[in-house]
Amino acid sequence: MVFVEAQSPLPLPFSAVHAALDAALADGGLTEESRRAAEEGASFLMRVGPGGSRGFAKQVLVEVLPFDYVGRKVVVPLRWQPTGPAGRLFPSLEANLTISEVDASGSLVSIVASYEPPLDAVGAGLDRMLLSRAAGATLTALLREIVTKLNTTARLLAPAARGLGVATDAEASPASRVPIVDEQRVGTR
C-alpha cells in the first residue's frame, strides 16, 4: 500500500470554501475539466496525471462518498477507478479530501490518498523506481486544480450571496492567485 499526501493553503474563509465545494460538486465535479458521469449520484469523470488534466493524463471515474462535517472541517472521501481498456495498468485510489479552517480568513485543502500499485510484483517494483513520484505529482496537480475550482467558484458565489443579503466571506479576502501546493509526501506501509 502506497500513501500520498499533498496540501495547499487557500486564502478564503472556511464558510466560502465550504459553499464553493457544495456548488462545485453540484455543478459536476472537483475540477474545471470534470464532468458528471451520471445524472444521479455523486460520480463524475475527470482526467488526472502528473501535469494535471491537460498533460499526460488518464481518465478516471471518481465516486464521492458521504461527507463528514466536524466543526470547521469537512472530509470528503473519494475513490477513483481508471477507465477504458488500459485501466488495469493504472492504480485505483482511495483518498480523503479535507478542507479545514486555519483562521478567520484562510483555509487548508489537503488530500491523503492510498493505492496499490497495479500489475502485482512488477508494478510494485516500478512503483518504487518511478511510479510513486508520478503518483505524488498527479496528486499535487489534482490538488492545484481543485484549489483553482474552489477559488473560482467561491468568487462567483460572492456576488450572489451579497444579492441575498448574506455575508460574503469570499469578498472579505483579498483577490488571490491560486497558491502553489506547499507540501507533498509519498510513503509506503
Summary of the structure (lengths in Angstrom):
residues: 189
radius of gyration: 16.8
end to end distance: 5.7
largest distance: 58.8
contacts: 602
relative contact order: 0.26
helix: 34%
strand: 33%
